[in-house]
Amino acid sequence: MSRRPESTNAIDCSDLVIDRIGHGMPTRAVDGVTFSLAPGGLICVAGPTGSGKSTLVAALAGSTDPSVKVVGGSAQVCGVDVRRPGRKHRILTYRTGFVPQGAGADLPPRLTVNEVIAEPILVRERKVNTKALSIRVATLLDELHLPLGTAAKFPYELSAGMRQRVAIARSFVLEPKVLIADEILANLDLEVRPVVFDAITRRRKEQGMAALLVTNDADFIRELNAETLMLRAGHVVARGVGRDLLWVPNAESDSRR
């Protein structure tokens, strides 16, 4: 059997099917999703609650949640087969910056902010230049408009919006090839949102970082001028840029049932 050639895209999904495994029968959360995301590209995933958005991005980010199981189709993220990553799972999580839903509220409570942001590096590297790492953390804090004194604080000492920005900084610390984020704007004040927008845009332009963002914030999508995938009941029902969404054949009537 010939090996599947490694994709040059940041993400390639083909007819991807994902189940949610619970106490009862598996639930089909994502059903036949197909799309590609080029290096430096941007796609926003929108849709109502229960449409499969969070399940899709969790699977693509290499989540180890046992309730998320890819059962059909294929997906490659940064050249790694998400369905059967094997030993390459470490590479997948290294190349992917992931901000899961509720990331700010789920920061490790016993670590300082400096340790939270640095942790992705510390768990991978045996020898770390602590001074260089501290500078990297300080740079990220400054970029996301967090006071440098935040580094010594614990998550419970911060506001919800500050914790969310710490989670974003953590996702950036490994300089990922692709950012996968679920409701990245959660708990952020309006004046802080452009800071996050600029951080993402800068990395796309300077580092070729791709971004897959779950958001129903229409203003944010328009500001990013992003391609959008609209999900409903696990299916892509529309796609397009800005307000120019094109309904997938047979999906429009299905979505309005």
C-alpha positions as CSV (number, residue, x, y, z in Angstrom):
1,M,0.0,0.0,0.0
2,S,1.4,3.4,-1.0
3,R,1.8,6.0,1.7
4,R,-0.3,9.1,1.6
5,P,1.9,12.0,0.5
6,E,2.4,14.7,3.1
7,S,0.3,17.7,2.5
8,T,1.9,21.1,2.0
9,N,-1.2,22.8,3.5
10,A,-1.5,23.6,7.2
11,I,-4.7,21.6,7.3
12,D,-6.3,19.2,4.8
13,C,-9.7,17.6,5.7
14,S,-11.5,15.3,3.3
15,D,-14.9,13.9,4.2
16,L,-14.0,14.0,7.9
17,V,-16.3,12.2,10.3
18,I,-16.0,12.5,14.1
19,D,-18.1,10.8,16.8
20,R,-18.6,11.9,20.4
21,I,-18.4,8.9,22.6
22,G,-20.4,8.9,25.8
23,H,-22.2,6.5,28.1
24,G,-24.7,5.6,25.4
25,M,-24.5,5.2,21.7
26,P,-21.9,7.4,19.9
27,T,-23.2,10.7,18.6
28,R,-22.2,11.8,15.1
29,A,-20.8,15.3,15.8
30,V,-19.0,16.0,12.5
31,D,-20.2,14.4,9.3
32,G,-18.3,14.7,6.0
33,V,-16.4,18.0,6.5
34,T,-14.0,18.9,3.7
35,F,-11.7,22.0,3.5
36,S,-8.1,23.0,3.1
37,L,-6.2,25.8,4.9
38,A,-3.0,27.0,3.3
39,P,0.1,28.3,5.3
40,G,-0.7,31.9,6.4
41,G,-4.4,31.3,5.6
42,L,-7.4,31.9,7.8
43,I,-10.7,30.2,8.2
44,C,-13.4,31.0,10.7
45,V,-15.9,28.2,11.8
46,A,-19.3,29.4,12.7
47,G,-22.6,27.8,13.6
48,P,-25.2,27.3,16.4
49,T,-24.5,25.4,19.6
50,G,-24.2,21.7,19.0
51,S,-23.2,22.1,15.3
52,G,-19.9,20.3,15.8
53,K,-17.5,23.3,15.8
54,S,-15.7,22.5,19.1
55,T,-15.5,18.8,18.3
56,L,-13.9,19.6,14.9
57,V,-11.2,21.8,16.2
58,A,-10.4,19.6,19.2
59,A,-9.8,16.7,16.9
60,L,-7.7,18.7,14.5
61,A,-5.6,20.0,17.4
62,G,-4.8,16.5,18.5
63,S,-7.0,16.4,21.6
64,T,-6.5,13.4,23.8
65,D,-10.1,13.6,25.0
66,P,-11.4,10.0,24.8
67,S,-14.9,11.2,23.9
68,V,-13.6,12.6,20.6
69,K,-13.0,9.9,18.0
70,V,-12.3,10.4,14.3
71,V,-14.1,7.5,12.6
72,G,-14.1,8.4,8.9
73,G,-12.5,10.4,6.2
74,S,-9.0,11.9,6.6
75,A,-7.3,14.9,8.0
76,Q,-3.7,16.1,8.0
77,V,-2.6,19.0,10.2
78,C,1.0,20.2,9.5
79,G,1.6,16.9,7.7
80,V,0.4,14.7,10.5
81,D,-2.4,12.2,10.0
82,V,-4.9,13.2,12.8
83,R,-6.8,9.9,12.6
84,R,-3.7,7.8,13.2
85,P,-0.9,10.1,14.5
86,G,1.0,7.5,16.4
87,R,4.4,8.8,17.5
88,K,3.8,12.0,15.4
89,H,1.2,13.1,17.9
90,R,4.0,15.0,19.7
91,I,4.9,16.8,16.4
92,L,1.3,17.7,15.9
93,T,1.0,19.3,19.3
94,Y,4.3,21.0,18.8
95,R,3.3,22.6,15.5
96,T,-0.2,23.5,16.7
97,G,-1.1,26.3,19.1
98,F,-4.4,25.3,20.6
99,V,-6.8,27.5,22.6
100,P,-9.7,25.3,23.6
101,Q,-13.1,26.5,24.7
102,G,-12.9,27.9,28.2
103,A,-9.0,28.0,28.1
104,G,-8.7,31.0,30.4
105,A,-10.8,29.3,33.1
106,D,-8.9,26.0,32.8
107,L,-5.3,27.3,33.3
108,P,-3.2,25.2,35.8
109,P,-4.1,26.8,39.1
110,R,-0.9,26.0,40.9
111,L,1.4,27.5,38.3
112,T,2.4,31.1,38.0
113,V,1.5,32.9,34.7
114,N,5.2,32.6,33.8
115,E,5.1,28.8,34.3
116,V,1.8,28.5,32.5
117,I,3.0,30.2,29.4
118,A,6.4,28.5,29.5
119,E,5.1,25.0,30.2
120,P,4.7,23.8,26.5
121,I,8.5,24.4,26.1
122,L,9.5,23.0,29.5
123,V,7.7,19.7,29.0
124,R,9.5,19.2,25.6
125,E,13.0,20.4,26.3
126,R,15.4,18.9,28.8
127,K,17.7,21.9,28.8
128,V,16.2,25.3,28.6
129,N,17.9,28.7,28.6
130,T,15.8,30.2,31.5
131,K,16.8,33.7,30.7
132,A,15.8,33.4,27.1
133,L,12.6,31.8,28.0
134,S,11.7,34.5,30.5
135,I,12.4,37.1,27.8
136,R,10.1,35.2,25.4
137,V,7.3,35.1,28.1
138,A,7.8,38.8,28.8
139,T,7.6,39.7,25.1
140,L,4.3,37.8,24.8
141,L,2.8,39.5,27.9
142,D,3.8,42.9,26.4
143,E,2.3,42.0,23.0
144,L,-1.0,41.0,24.6
145,H,-1.0,44.2,26.7
146,L,-0.6,42.4,30.0
147,P,1.6,44.0,32.7
148,L,5.0,42.4,33.1
149,G,4.2,41.9,36.8
150,T,1.5,39.4,35.7
151,A,4.2,36.8,35.2
152,A,4.6,36.2,38.9
153,K,0.9,36.0,39.6
154,F,-1.4,33.0,39.8
155,P,-4.4,32.6,37.4
156,Y,-6.9,33.1,40.3
157,E,-5.4,36.6,40.8
158,L,-6.4,37.7,37.3
159,S,-9.6,38.8,35.6
160,A,-11.3,36.4,33.2
161,G,-10.1,38.6,30.2
162,M,-6.5,38.5,31.5
163,R,-6.6,34.7,31.9
164,Q,-7.9,34.4,28.3
165,R,-4.9,36.4,27.1
166,V,-2.5,34.2,29.1
167,A,-4.0,31.2,27.4
168,I,-3.4,32.9,24.0
169,A,0.2,33.7,24.9
170,R,0.7,30.1,25.9
171,S,-0.6,29.0,22.5
172,F,1.9,31.3,20.8
173,V,5.0,30.3,22.8
174,L,6.1,27.5,20.5
175,E,5.7,29.7,17.4
176,P,3.1,27.3,15.9
177,K,2.6,26.6,12.2
178,V,-1.2,26.8,12.8
179,L,-3.3,28.3,15.5
180,I,-6.5,26.4,16.3
181,A,-8.7,28.4,18.7
182,D,-12.3,27.9,20.0
183,E,-13.9,31.2,20.9
184,I,-10.6,33.0,21.2
185,L,-12.4,36.3,22.1
186,A,-14.2,34.9,25.1
187,N,-14.3,37.3,28.1
188,L,-12.2,39.9,26.2
189,D,-13.2,43.6,26.4
190,L,-13.8,45.4,23.2
191,E,-10.7,47.5,23.5
192,V,-8.5,44.4,23.9
193,R,-9.9,42.5,20.8
194,P,-7.8,44.5,18.3
195,V,-4.7,43.4,20.3
196,V,-5.5,39.7,19.6
197,F,-6.4,40.5,16.0
198,D,-3.0,42.2,15.5
199,A,-1.2,39.3,17.1
200,I,-2.8,36.8,14.8
201,T,-2.3,39.0,11.7
202,R,1.3,39.6,12.5
203,R,2.1,35.9,12.7
204,R,0.3,35.1,9.5
205,K,2.2,37.8,7.6
206,E,5.7,37.3,9.2
207,Q,5.7,33.6,10.1
208,G,3.2,32.1,7.7
209,M,1.1,30.9,10.6
210,A,-2.3,29.6,9.5
211,A,-5.4,30.1,11.8
212,L,-8.6,28.1,12.3
213,L,-10.9,30.1,14.6
214,V,-14.2,29.1,16.0
215,T,-16.3,32.3,16.4
216,N,-19.8,33.5,15.8
217,D,-18.7,37.1,16.1
218,A,-19.7,38.6,12.8
219,D,-17.8,41.8,13.3
220,F,-14.6,39.9,14.1
221,I,-15.0,37.7,11.0
222,R,-15.5,40.8,8.8
223,E,-12.5,42.6,10.4
224,L,-10.3,39.6,9.6
225,N,-11.9,39.3,6.1
226,A,-11.9,35.6,6.8
227,E,-13.2,32.7,4.8
228,T,-16.1,31.2,6.8
229,L,-17.4,27.6,7.2
230,M,-20.9,27.5,8.5
231,L,-21.7,24.2,10.3
232,R,-25.1,22.9,11.3
233,A,-25.6,19.4,12.7
234,G,-22.1,18.4,11.8
235,H,-22.3,19.4,8.1
236,V,-20.9,22.4,6.2
237,V,-24.0,24.2,5.1
238,A,-22.4,27.3,3.7
239,R,-19.0,28.8,3.0
240,G,-17.7,32.1,1.7
241,V,-15.9,35.4,2.7
242,G,-17.6,38.1,4.8
243,R,-21.3,38.3,4.0
244,D,-20.9,36.4,0.7
245,L,-21.8,33.0,2.0
246,L,-22.8,30.4,-0.5
247,W,-25.1,27.7,0.6
248,V,-24.0,24.1,-0.1
249,P,-26.4,22.3,-2.4
250,N,-29.2,20.6,-0.4
251,A,-27.8,22.0,2.8
252,E,-29.9,25.2,2.9
253,S,-33.2,23.4,3.1
254,D,-31.8,20.8,5.5
255,S,-30.5,23.5,7.9
256,R,-33.9,25.2,8.1
257,R,-35.9,22.1,9.0
